[in-house]
Amino acid sequence: MAIRNDLKEQRDKMKNRSSKEKIAYFWEYYKWWVILPLLVVIGLSYLIFTFVTKKGDAFGAIFLNSGGSPAAEELLSEAFADELNLDTKHYRCSISCSSMDPTMESEYDYNTSMKIVAMAQTGELDVMVCDPVSFQSYSENEAYADPASYLPDDLMEQYKDNLYYDEKTGEATGIYITGAALLKSCYLYPTADGGDGEAIFGVMLHSGRTEEAVKFLEFLNR
């Protein structure tokens, strides 16, 4: 009964007020009843949109200290997605070029290194191609799989003279791909005089997509 009387009292108060006053009164007393449901709807809509449109990771690679451009990243990502017959509406092929001083003297170098480590440990990163100094740095931290664990016998025979061996353990952790066809065409790892700089291909230890990694190796050498 008290609630009904309160409502009647509120209606009586509003009878002789202008439209502007009525709107101001409504906003003053009921704004949170409007705003909170709207915030909930917006939040849920965003979560649903993010879930529906989020792409799965199909393959990830980094060319470290390659001198590569954004144009090279886009070209390689699109070309290898086609190679995999990837549905790019739902899956992502991410190939990027980064630079990092292995001494990690700057904050940028440290952040880049931490990003690579995180991507490798979560399985987001499948392949890394590096200059020899950087490759050895990650090899010492057991970042790479033994090529014998992912190369089929015929390719192991093909690349046996191009294996990279860790300087400390003597174990094979990568494959030299210096002068590979796509490195040349995308101007990756050039020397100062326009020659082919050394580049080493490694499959990350925690990659769950080693078949795609092998396809990428052949793709680069085609």
Secondary structure, 3 states (H helix, E strand, C coil): CHHHHHHHHHHHHHCCCCHHHHHHHHHHHHHHHHHHHHHHHHHHHHHHHHHHHCCEEEEEEEEECCCCCHHHHHHHHHHHHHHCCCCCCCEEEEEEEECCCCCCCCHHHHHHHHHHHHHHHCCCCCEEEECHHHHHHHHCCCCECCHHHCCCHHHHHHHHHHEEECCCCCCEEEEECCCCHHHHHCCCCECCCCCECCCEEEEECCCCCHHHHHHHHHHHHC
